[in-house]
Structure formats: C-alpha cells, structure tokens
Amino acid sequence: MRPKAYSYIRFSTPEQARGDSKRRQLAAAREYAIKENLDLVEEAGHIFLDEGVSAYKGKNRSDASNLKLFLDYVASGKIEKGSYLLIESLDRISREDVAAALPRFLDLLNADIVVVTLSDSMVYRKNPDLGSLVYSIVQMGRANAESVQKGDRIAKVWRNKQVLAREEKRPLGRACPYWLEYKEGRYCVIEDRANVVRRVFELTTQGYGQIQIMKLFNWEEVPVFGSASRNKSRLWGKSSIAKILSNRSVIGEYQPTGLIDGIRVTLGEPVKDYYPAIVDENVFYAASAARQQRAVTQSTKQAANFNVWSKVAICTKCRSPMHLVNKGPSPKGGRYLRCSAGVKGKCDNRSVRLDYAEEMFKEILAKLNSSSLVEDTRKQKDQKLAETKGRIVAAEKKLAELVSLVEEAPSVMLATLIQKKESELDDLKSLLEEEKISSSMQEVIDKGEFFDRLDVMSYEGRYAANLYLQRLDIKVAIKNDSKEIMFVAIRKEMPQFGILKVMANAPIYIPLGIESLKAVINQEDVTSLAVPYSKERLFEVLNKVSPEAALKVEAQGVDRLAKIPLDAEIKEKLLESFGLGSQKERT
C-alpha cells in the first residue's frame, strides 16, 4: 500500500490569494506525489490551507489554523505514522526565530511524519542526520531574517506615511474606512455606506442597542461592509455595529498607532479633519453617552413598553431598587412596582400599582420643569448633554491609556499629557453640571399643555423621559403604607420635593426647595399644597395675598392651602411673597 501524503499550503497576503500561490503549491505537491508513488489525499478536510495567515508570529499555529488541525490529526492518530507532509519550503511552517521554530519542526519528525520541502527536494525524517539538521536550521534562520527585514522596511515606510499624514494630512493610500474610497489622491465618501453609518448613530441615540440594530439591518437586508472572504455569512454582527460606533474616523479623525513590545498603542493625539466627516461630533458623543448609559443600566429594547421607572425608583425604607412585576390579569392581578429586597422577604414596603406610579411620574416631570422633553429644542438640548457626557467618556479612556503608558515607561512628556487631560476632564465635568442645571430650569407654566404634549406612550418617548431623570441624577424614593403613597424626588442625596397620593384623591404637593415651590405655584397646584413652613409664615403670606383664603385655612385649622381663585395677579403676589420673584421678571 502506498504511503499517504498531505499538502500544507500557506500564504499571508491578499495579493498572493489573488495570484498563483495556491495553484503553484498544490501543483508541486501533486507532481512530487506522482514521482515518488505517494497517495496524495485531496478529499474535503484533508487539504490543509491557511489563506492570509502569517507564520512570522506563529499565527498559523493558532487553534483556528489548518496547520494546528493537521497536528491534531497526527496526535489523534487520524493521520497515520509514516505519512508525508508536502510543503513548498520550511518557511511555510514557520518564520519565527530558530529557537521557536526548531522544536515545532522536530515535533513533526518525532511523530513519524516525513516532511518534504518541494522547492529544494529535501526530505526530513525522524532522527535526521547532522547535515540535514544543520541545513534545516540555516533555512529557518534565513526565513526569520527575511521576515524581520521585511517587517522593518514596512514599519519604516508606514512611520513615514504617518508623519506625512500628521504634518501634511497626506492620504495613507487605499487603506481607509469602509465608507470611504481612495480616488485621484484623495478620500471620497461612498454615500450609500455613509448613510448606513449615520443610521447606526441615529438608532443608538434613540435607545436601540447593538443587537437590535444588527437584527434590524439583517431583516432589512442592508448590505454589509467588507469582502466576502472576511464576512462569509454576509450578515451584520454585533461587533460590526460596535466598531462603527467607536470609530472616530466618522468625525474625520485619524489616530496613528504602532506596536510597542508587541502591543498596539496609540501614538500621539489624533489628527483632526483628516478624513471627510460623515457624522457630526455632537451626534458621535451623544451615541457614546447612550452606549455608556445602556452599559450602566443594562437596559435593552426587548420590551415594547419601556419601564419609565427603570434605575430611578428606589424603596424609601431600605433604598433597594423598585422593580416592575406582573401579578397576572386584572382585576386581582396587574403590574406593580415592588421593592427588590421585598421579593426576598427583606423589606415590608408594599407594592405600588403601576397606573398610580405612572400618573405620579408625569407629575414629577412637571415639578422638575422638564419642558425640554416637549420643546422643539429638546433634541438639541439632550444632544448637548449627551455630547458632553460622551466627551467625558472619551477623555477618561484616553487618560487611562496615558496612565498605563507612564506606569510602563515614565517620561516628562507623558506626565505633561496626563496633567493636560486631567484639566480637560475637570472642565468637562463642570460644563456637564452647568448644562444639567440649564436643561432642568425651563419652567412648566401650563401643566395641562405640558401633559398633552408629553410622550409617555411610545417606546422612544418613555425612554427619553427616563433618561432625562437619570441624566439629572434623580432618584425617586417610594413608600406605600396601604393608606397613602409617598413619592420623594432626590438629587444627590438631597430631597427636592414630595408628592403624597391618597388613593383616588388628588395628589398633595410638598415642596422642599425654592424651585419646587415655584413650580407648584406656576402650575396652579396650590389647592393641594402642603407647605413645610411654620404656620406663622404661612398666614403671613396668605394675609398679604388673599385674606379670604387665610380665614378659610384658619377655620379648618390645617397647614394646607384651601381653594383660592388663582388668577395671574394672585400668582404674582404669591411668588413675590415667598421671595421668589415675579414671572414677569423671569421672562
């Protein structure tokens, strides 16, 4: 019976794939097999081919390589001892240095595999003679030296290109983002692909996650980027969406990189306005902030009806998150907010019916003066906030990279860059606080109109309202003692206002600061106002504004304002009496 022979073919570049490399190596194997009367196995799964795989760093030995598959077949006995491995030359197996390459070569021989190099007709067997061994070492040394020299030449050429790119913004060549093409010495936008990229960012800022965008694109059969050899399924993947969202080339930046001790690192600051920008910076950073928010809250767009209380509602008693639970169909069932610790028997706070809670959610938005949610400028204001958050995320990431580099190789230059980045980060955080305050200070005057225009029905509207509260760092502590439910809005551990809901009765508003008191008065909710001031102060104000109302309150003996006709003049007097300034002054 003739000995079996197997061919191993490897080439490392796309140009070799398009050329004659594969046919040439396979033809040489067939010719040798005929000449030496070997049975060349060419059935599926037994032609070992590594396309586009380099042997310089041993990548052709990775778990995904066909050389590794051949070695596994040898180890398992699927390939018999005494079989032949036909290769063009020893550099097909390895271009690593001799110390790394020689043991792997000897492992093949010790497994009783006969290695044949077709270019020089050398045959290597188990226990090779000294001459053959020395010859193989020389060939391995030559292959490694060629790879080192080639790598150095390419690195020098690439470094020169990077210098010219930074100093003159000269194009690097055809290597560019998928939505661009290199034509007549410059980069041009491929509009069809650029529109796909823009849509990825738009969907992300609307609350869609990478998996949802991936599924949507595959369902719509949106053409994928890249060649069929890189993406054989021709389908979008989650990683494809993630790479687009993190690629600063979309805003025109080019970030030079290089290898330091085998690790790819960024080299210097990015080159701005290098590529044609296809996405506005504010959209890029808004999407970055949305991704960060999703990562923190772990929110997904699986449900058709987004939970507006997600990451906002907490239990007053134990400070645990309040989660949405479904107790089955009405009338006994329904959807509720329940303390997460209560589920485990660690808290006795009662559940709150979701319809009551969502009614109070709208009231909370009104008292927080969330008019930006319904104003025509809402998107611009939200994007400005998101842009600043995105810049903070990018600055923190860059700072972490610089700190990591200075720990490995301390230098004055890196220390200066760290100091500069820390200062930039402090400025961005201050700006974010100013924008949060500015965003939340648009007063809601007509609450009825605000509720009419507020969208808490659609997914996008509910997501936007929830995200608005999260961006303001608002938590709402909820307590249900069966007779009444208390909702307290808290920002940075400081209570802002409370709303008391006594079943079917109108809510009672408890302002705990100037802004919330102004909101109650402006929105004409003084008929249900519980003022946390002394009785003397209350009557002092009421007597100035409406002696009739003061008499009614005194007769009832409660610290709650009775019904008073709240015309514009009385509203102005109330604001002035509490030292809040008139509406006219604010406008």
Protein Blocks (a to p, Z undefined) as FASTA:
>chain_A
ZZddddddddfbfklmmmmmlmmmmmmmmmmmmmnopacdfbehiaccdehiafklopmm
gfkbmklmmmmmmmnomacghiacddfblklmpccdfklmmmmmmmmmmnopacddfklo
pacdehiafklmmmmmmmmmmmmmmmmmmmmmmmmmmmmmmmmmmmnopafbjbdcfkbc
ceehiacddfklmmmmmmmmmmmmnopafklmmmmmmmnopacedjfklmmnopacfklm
mmmmmmmklnopacddddeehiacdehjadehkbccfbdfklmmmmmmmmmmmmmnopaf
kbfbdcfkgokbccfklopacddddebjafklccddddfklmnopaccdcddfklmmmmm
mmmmmmnopmlmmmmklmmmmmmmmmmmmmmmmmmmmmmmmmmmmmmmgcfklmmmmmmm
mmmmmmmmmmmmmmmmmmmmcccfblmlmmmmpcckbmmlmmmmmmmmmmnopacdddde
hjaccddddeehiafbdcddehjbccddddfbfklmmmmmmnopmmmcccfbdfklmmmm
mmmmommlmmmmmmnopabdcdddddfklmmmmmmmnonopfklmZZ
